């Protein structure tokens, strides 16, 4: 009987040790999952920031393209006015001579 109790006690100690190991493993797993969740949240926030930056850059590029077009029109109009002024000055010069 004493031997049986010793075996039960030894088995209990082994079960307790195994349970502590499982508990430690579960805590490590839980901590790892929490850290991964935090990293995923941070990554998601960074991706949103990048997306907003891309949208802003796209808008800025569109605005720049529009301004470039407007500047091109203004240059053409200026060239036409300069040509008109040159012709007028040529007319004045020819009439003065």
For each residue, the residues with C-beta under 8 A, 3 or more apart:
1: 4 5
2: 5 6
3: 6 7
4: 1 7 8
5: 1 2 8 9
6: 2 3 9 10
7: 3 4 10 11
8: 4 5 11 12
9: 5 6 12 13
10: 6 7 13 14
11: 7 8 14 15
12: 8 9 15 16
13: 9 10 16 17
14: 10 11 17 18
15: 11 12 18 19
16: 12 13 19 20
17: 13 14 20 21
18: 14 15 21 22
19: 15 16 22 23
20: 16 17 23 24
21: 17 18 24 25
22: 18 19 25 26
23: 19 20 26 27
24: 20 21 27 28
25: 21 22 28 29
26: 22 23 29 30
27: 23 24 30 31
28: 24 25 31 32
29: 25 26 32 33
30: 26 27 33 34
31: 27 28 34 35
32: 28 29 35 36
33: 29 30 36 37
34: 30 31 37 38
35: 31 32 38 39
36: 32 33 39 40
37: 33 34 40 41
38: 34 35 41 42
39: 35 36 42 43
40: 36 37 43 44
41: 37 38 44 45
42: 38 39 45 46
43: 39 40 46 47
44: 40 41 47 48
45: 41 42 48 49
46: 42 43 49 50
47: 43 44 50 51
48: 44 45 51 52
49: 45 46 52 53
50: 46 47 53 54
51: 47 48 54 55
52: 48 49 55 56
53: 49 50 56 57
54: 50 51 57 58
55: 51 52 58 59
56: 52 53 59 60
57: 53 54 60 61
58: 54 55 61 62
59: 55 56 62 63
60: 56 57 63 64
61: 57 58 64 65
62: 58 59 65 66
63: 59 60 66 67
64: 60 61 67 68
65: 61 62 68 69
66: 62 63 69 70
67: 63 64 70 71
68: 64 65 71 72
69: 65 66 72 73
70: 66 67 73 74
71: 67 68 74 75
72: 68 69 75 76
73: 69 70 76 77
74: 70 71 77 78
75: 71 72 78 79
76: 72 73 79 80
77: 73 74 80 81
78: 74 75 81 82
79: 75 76 82 83
80: 76 77 83 84
81: 77 78 84 85
82: 78 79 85 86
83: 79 80 86 87
84: 80 81 87 88
85: 81 82 88 89
86: 82 83 89 90
87: 83 84 90 91
88: 84 85 91 92
89: 85 86 92 93
90: 86 87 93 94
91: 87 88 94 95
92: 88 89 95 96
93: 89 90 96 97
94: 90 91 97
95: 91 92
96: 92 93
97: 93 94
